[in-house]
Amino acid sequence: MAAETFADPITATIVAFLREVGIPVYLAPLAEPTFLPGILLSNGGVAVDTDRLRYPGDLLHEAGHLAVSAPDRRGAIQGDAGPDPAEEMMAIAWSYAALVQLQLDPRVVFHQDGYRGGSEALIENFTHQRYFGVPMLQWLGMTLDESHAQERGLAAYPHMLKWLRDT
């Protein structure tokens, strides 16, 4: 299904990006309750019900969970990604890097109804380069912190070397 089928331009932009980096996105009616409205992780991709989708940025965050999961686990995730705190931190950092890549406002992902009331703190910290999750993304070979990037002559986080974990 082409990204053009998503009427909201932010949703269309996010869906096009996710598909480009290798995360399948499917338009599907979701009758059952989902962790986030209108989004269900399934078979290594993201099913989205645009009638129930409340915040397009939630697509980036949930896709971030898929992106940082080991490839053999990615396809087995059904529903939501689970409670792993390290994976949650990586998904937040991944979604911020995606926001920067797409030149979207941080409030697209870090909206007022998300992150248990901590959205403003996340925006404040990430926009002032007080990142978390980056060492784990670096350990997976997905990005580099400032010192390692300088050593290698490459761009540092929020630049990503790769968008999907491959190990």
VOPA-663777 format. One record per residue (C-alpha): residue number from 1; residue in one letter; x, y, z. Coordinates in nm, 3 decimals, always signed. Example, Ala and Ser with C-alpha at 12.3 -4.5 7.8 and 13.67 -1.06 7.14 Angstrom:
<recs>
+-----+------+---------+---------+---------+
| seq | type |      px |      py |      pz |
+-----+------+---------+---------+---------+
|   1 |    A |  +1.230 |  -0.450 |  +0.780 |
|   2 |    S |  +1.367 |  -0.106 |  +0.714 |
+-----+------+---------+---------+---------+
</recs>
This chain:
<recs>
+-----+------+---------+---------+---------+
| seq | type |      px |      py |      pz |
+-----+------+---------+---------+---------+
|   1 |    M |  +0.000 |  +0.000 |  +0.000 |
|   2 |    A |  +0.154 |  +0.334 |  -0.103 |
|   3 |    A |  +0.221 |  +0.607 |  +0.153 |
|   4 |    E |  -0.015 |  +0.828 |  -0.052 |
|   5 |    T |  -0.308 |  +0.631 |  +0.093 |
|   6 |    F |  -0.246 |  +0.804 |  +0.427 |
|   7 |    A |  -0.438 |  +1.133 |  +0.415 |
|   8 |    D |  -0.251 |  +1.300 |  +0.703 |
|   9 |    P |  +0.079 |  +1.438 |  +0.565 |
|  10 |    I |  +0.277 |  +1.362 |  +0.882 |
|  11 |    T |  +0.149 |  +1.005 |  +0.886 |
|  12 |    A |  +0.234 |  +0.970 |  +0.516 |
|  13 |    T |  +0.587 |  +1.103 |  +0.576 |
|  14 |    I |  +0.644 |  +0.867 |  +0.868 |
|  15 |    V |  +0.505 |  +0.565 |  +0.681 |
|  16 |    A |  +0.722 |  +0.639 |  +0.377 |
|  17 |    F |  +1.031 |  +0.663 |  +0.600 |
|  18 |    L |  +0.954 |  +0.340 |  +0.785 |
|  19 |    R |  +0.905 |  +0.153 |  +0.461 |
|  20 |    E |  +1.225 |  +0.302 |  +0.319 |
|  21 |    V |  +1.432 |  +0.179 |  +0.615 |
|  22 |    G |  +1.278 |  -0.168 |  +0.592 |
|  23 |    I |  +0.993 |  -0.167 |  +0.842 |
|  24 |    P |  +0.671 |  -0.281 |  +0.676 |
|  25 |    V |  +0.360 |  -0.074 |  +0.746 |
|  26 |    Y |  +0.016 |  -0.211 |  +0.673 |
|  27 |    L |  -0.312 |  -0.025 |  +0.661 |
|  28 |    A |  -0.557 |  -0.246 |  +0.852 |
|  29 |    P |  -0.874 |  -0.213 |  +1.058 |
|  30 |    L |  -0.791 |  -0.300 |  +1.418 |
|  31 |    A |  -1.099 |  -0.401 |  +1.610 |
|  32 |    E |  -0.922 |  -0.524 |  +1.923 |
|  33 |    P |  -0.780 |  -0.284 |  +2.186 |
|  34 |    T |  -0.416 |  -0.197 |  +2.122 |
|  35 |    F |  -0.139 |  -0.066 |  +2.346 |
|  36 |    L |  -0.142 |  +0.262 |  +2.151 |
|  37 |    P |  -0.456 |  +0.367 |  +1.964 |
|  38 |    G |  -0.459 |  +0.245 |  +1.605 |
|  39 |    I |  -0.121 |  +0.067 |  +1.613 |
|  40 |    L |  -0.035 |  -0.301 |  +1.637 |
|  41 |    L |  +0.307 |  -0.459 |  +1.597 |
|  42 |    S |  +0.273 |  -0.775 |  +1.394 |
|  43 |    N |  +0.498 |  -1.004 |  +1.188 |
|  44 |    G |  +0.793 |  -0.765 |  +1.192 |
|  45 |    G |  +0.586 |  -0.467 |  +1.084 |
|  46 |    V |  +0.335 |  -0.212 |  +1.198 |
|  47 |    A |  -0.037 |  -0.242 |  +1.133 |
|  48 |    V |  -0.211 |  +0.095 |  +1.146 |
|  49 |    D |  -0.578 |  +0.179 |  +1.160 |
|  50 |    T |  -0.596 |  +0.543 |  +1.050 |
|  51 |    D |  -0.947 |  +0.576 |  +1.193 |
|  52 |    R |  -0.814 |  +0.494 |  +1.540 |
|  53 |    L |  -0.462 |  +0.642 |  +1.513 |
|  54 |    R |  -0.442 |  +0.927 |  +1.760 |
|  55 |    Y |  -0.079 |  +1.042 |  +1.729 |
|  56 |    P |  +0.119 |  +0.972 |  +1.408 |
|  57 |    G |  +0.445 |  +0.997 |  +1.604 |
|  58 |    D |  +0.349 |  +0.684 |  +1.796 |
|  59 |    L |  +0.424 |  +0.500 |  +1.471 |
|  60 |    L |  +0.788 |  +0.609 |  +1.497 |
|  61 |    H |  +0.818 |  +0.504 |  +1.858 |
|  62 |    E |  +0.661 |  +0.162 |  +1.804 |
|  63 |    A |  +0.867 |  +0.109 |  +1.488 |
|  64 |    G |  +1.171 |  +0.200 |  +1.697 |
|  65 |    H |  +1.102 |  -0.106 |  +1.909 |
|  66 |    L |  +1.109 |  -0.321 |  +1.596 |
|  67 |    A |  +1.421 |  -0.148 |  +1.465 |
|  68 |    V |  +1.626 |  -0.213 |  +1.780 |
|  69 |    S |  +1.506 |  -0.573 |  +1.827 |
|  70 |    A |  +1.726 |  -0.859 |  +1.719 |
|  71 |    P |  +1.623 |  -0.972 |  +1.369 |
|  72 |    D |  +1.515 |  -1.315 |  +1.494 |
|  73 |    R |  +1.290 |  -1.152 |  +1.757 |
|  74 |    R |  +1.155 |  -0.873 |  +1.535 |
|  75 |    G |  +0.923 |  -1.098 |  +1.336 |
|  76 |    A |  +0.789 |  -1.263 |  +1.649 |
|  77 |    I |  +0.671 |  -0.944 |  +1.822 |
|  78 |    Q |  +0.294 |  -0.938 |  +1.835 |
|  79 |    G |  +0.087 |  -0.660 |  +1.990 |
|  80 |    D |  +0.337 |  -0.449 |  +2.179 |
|  81 |    A |  +0.712 |  -0.482 |  +2.221 |
|  82 |    G |  +0.714 |  -0.568 |  +2.590 |
|  83 |    P |  +0.857 |  -0.406 |  +2.903 |
|  84 |    D |  +1.236 |  -0.420 |  +2.847 |
|  85 |    P |  +1.371 |  -0.085 |  +2.983 |
|  86 |    A |  +1.687 |  -0.091 |  +2.769 |
|  87 |    E |  +1.483 |  -0.149 |  +2.455 |
|  88 |    E |  +1.247 |  +0.132 |  +2.558 |
|  89 |    M |  +1.539 |  +0.374 |  +2.592 |
|  90 |    M |  +1.675 |  +0.267 |  +2.254 |
|  91 |    A |  +1.332 |  +0.305 |  +2.091 |
|  92 |    I |  +1.303 |  +0.658 |  +2.232 |
|  93 |    A |  +1.651 |  +0.748 |  +2.106 |
|  94 |    W |  +1.579 |  +0.585 |  +1.768 |
|  95 |    S |  +1.251 |  +0.775 |  +1.731 |
|  96 |    Y |  +1.424 |  +1.104 |  +1.813 |
|  97 |    A |  +1.688 |  +1.034 |  +1.546 |
|  98 |    A |  +1.405 |  +0.960 |  +1.301 |
|  99 |    L |  +1.239 |  +1.291 |  +1.390 |
| 100 |    V |  +1.562 |  +1.474 |  +1.316 |
| 101 |    Q |  +1.604 |  +1.283 |  +0.988 |
| 102 |    L |  +1.248 |  +1.376 |  +0.886 |
| 103 |    Q |  +1.277 |  +1.733 |  +1.017 |
| 104 |    L |  +0.969 |  +1.692 |  +1.234 |
| 105 |    D |  +0.892 |  +1.873 |  +1.557 |
| 106 |    P |  +0.983 |  +1.659 |  +1.862 |
| 107 |    R |  +0.624 |  +1.696 |  +1.982 |
| 108 |    V |  +0.518 |  +1.467 |  +1.697 |
| 109 |    V |  +0.657 |  +1.175 |  +1.899 |
| 110 |    F |  +0.685 |  +1.329 |  +2.244 |
| 111 |    H |  +0.324 |  +1.447 |  +2.260 |
| 112 |    Q |  +0.140 |  +1.561 |  +2.571 |
| 113 |    D |  -0.043 |  +1.231 |  +2.622 |
| 114 |    G |  +0.264 |  +1.010 |  +2.604 |
| 115 |    Y |  +0.555 |  +0.900 |  +2.817 |
| 116 |    R |  +0.365 |  +0.913 |  +3.147 |
| 117 |    G |  +0.375 |  +1.290 |  +3.159 |
| 118 |    G |  +0.746 |  +1.306 |  +3.078 |
| 119 |    S |  +0.725 |  +1.434 |  +2.722 |
| 120 |    E |  +0.847 |  +1.787 |  +2.800 |
| 121 |    A |  +1.149 |  +1.647 |  +2.987 |
| 122 |    L |  +1.232 |  +1.425 |  +2.688 |
| 123 |    I |  +1.206 |  +1.719 |  +2.450 |
| 124 |    E |  +1.420 |  +1.935 |  +2.678 |
| 125 |    N |  +1.688 |  +1.671 |  +2.717 |
| 126 |    F |  +1.709 |  +1.553 |  +2.357 |
| 127 |    T |  +1.699 |  +1.900 |  +2.202 |
| 128 |    H |  +1.985 |  +2.002 |  +2.434 |
| 129 |    Q |  +2.187 |  +1.693 |  +2.340 |
| 130 |    R |  +2.139 |  +1.522 |  +2.676 |
| 131 |    Y |  +2.071 |  +1.186 |  +2.518 |
| 132 |    F |  +2.009 |  +0.843 |  +2.663 |
| 133 |    G |  +1.993 |  +0.514 |  +2.479 |
| 134 |    V |  +2.280 |  +0.616 |  +2.252 |
| 135 |    P |  +2.545 |  +0.390 |  +2.412 |
| 136 |    M |  +2.322 |  +0.089 |  +2.351 |
| 137 |    L |  +2.251 |  +0.194 |  +1.991 |
| 138 |    Q |  +2.625 |  +0.242 |  +1.946 |
| 139 |    W |  +2.695 |  -0.104 |  +2.093 |
| 140 |    L |  +2.462 |  -0.242 |  +1.824 |
| 141 |    G |  +2.651 |  -0.052 |  +1.554 |
| 142 |    M |  +2.355 |  +0.170 |  +1.471 |
| 143 |    T |  +2.506 |  +0.510 |  +1.560 |
| 144 |    L |  +2.811 |  +0.673 |  +1.718 |
| 145 |    D |  +2.846 |  +0.903 |  +2.015 |
| 146 |    E |  +3.038 |  +1.227 |  +1.968 |
| 147 |    S |  +3.385 |  +1.097 |  +2.064 |
| 148 |    H |  +3.364 |  +0.781 |  +1.852 |
| 149 |    A |  +3.223 |  +0.976 |  +1.560 |
| 150 |    Q |  +3.513 |  +1.222 |  +1.574 |
| 151 |    E |  +3.764 |  +0.936 |  +1.587 |
| 152 |    R |  +3.611 |  +0.785 |  +1.274 |
| 153 |    G |  +3.539 |  +1.110 |  +1.092 |
| 154 |    L |  +3.167 |  +1.038 |  +1.083 |
| 155 |    A |  +2.856 |  +1.220 |  +1.197 |
| 156 |    A |  +2.745 |  +1.158 |  +1.556 |
| 157 |    Y |  +2.402 |  +1.073 |  +1.691 |
| 158 |    P |  +2.129 |  +1.170 |  +1.604 |
| 159 |    H |  +2.279 |  +1.061 |  +1.271 |
| 160 |    M |  +2.223 |  +0.688 |  +1.232 |
| 161 |    L |  +2.467 |  +0.456 |  +1.058 |
| 162 |    K |  +2.186 |  +0.209 |  +1.006 |
| 163 |    W |  +1.819 |  +0.213 |  +1.096 |
| 164 |    L |  +1.770 |  -0.159 |  +1.164 |
| 165 |    R |  +1.960 |  -0.379 |  +1.405 |
| 166 |    D |  +2.124 |  -0.661 |  +1.215 |
| 167 |    T |  +2.271 |  -0.872 |  +1.496 |
+-----+------+---------+---------+---------+
</recs>
